[in-house]
Amino acid sequence: MSDDPSRTDTLAPAPAAASGLADPRTLTLVVYLLYLAGYLTGITWLIAILINHLKYADLRGSWLEDHFRWQIRTFWYTVLWAVIGSLLTLVLIGFVILAMLTVWNIYRLVKGLLRLLDGRSPYAGGLLP
């Protein structure tokens, strides 16, 4: 483990004591699982984004901040493109957009989850090995 606090691609401790979180890594894992469960229930996406926004500041400065940023961006870009795709279903291209969006969203959630389990930032580089 590096002593360089600017490194986000290694397993650095998250500020759990200051934030009151028992285990921030477990919370991040739960949020990924809530997003994935959203494909079955829908409502868990809302719970996940609420957790992301409420706990984001608590993870500032840790490697888990990258994961929360990744999750938040994935959610809001998905919402944006889902609205655009839904509107464009009237001219049929929307169905293609929605299909591509689903693949992109699942890819980002799985990539982030695998990087979390490896103790790395989701931004740690390129496609998964």
Secondary structure, 3 states (H helix, E strand, C coil): CCCCCCCCCCCCCCCHHHHCCCCHHHHHHHHHHHHHHHHHHCHHHHHHHHHHHHHCHHHCCCHHHHHHHHHHHHHHHHHHHHHHHHHHHHHCHHHHHHHHHHHHHHHHHHHHHHHHHCCCCCCCCCCCC
